[in-house]
Amino acid sequence: MSFGDPNNPYGQQQGQQQGGQPGYGYPQQAPEGVPQQGYGYPQAPPVQGGYGYPGGPGTMPGGVKAARIMLYVLGGLQVIGAIVMVVGGAWLSDQLSDAESSYGSSSTQDAADISMGIFVVAGILTLGIALWAILTAAKFSSGANGIRISAIVYGSLVTLFSVISLLTANVFALISIALGIMIIVFCAKQDGAQWFQRPRH
């Protein structure tokens, strides 16, 4: 039996079995359960879930966590402020009503009604803004880029109104100015953008 020219790389070699079994000139078969590697197959699985990769960050960045806490704090303070406004309006209305009964002036009762209405409306608006902050913070884990934009807009409005309040000698407005600015900065940073723009499966 002849095995052909030993110098011919395409000829049948000694010791090689018939039927295309692994040997010289044939690719080695991958073990069972392992996908075939070679041309057109990835050599390593793609890495996802880290910075710089399409998956985005796998855990919430520290700045985003801080912005979330600040939203909760501002929302809580605004809820307290809304309650104080309504209670203060009711107290002022009672004081003006007592003055009206003492002096018999109908204009005092009108002033009491107007002041009560102003305080109630202001309290409701403040409560609505507080709920905005709290609901935005609650969606930081699962929310998309719209939640990030909502937080930035909220921080901008808080900063604006706090500056106006500071002009009326309200020193407590400095706290909300600082928190509003930090919310904007932390949500606008690159890691914040990556967190809210990450793909969701």
Disulfide bonds with the S-S distance in Angstrom:
none
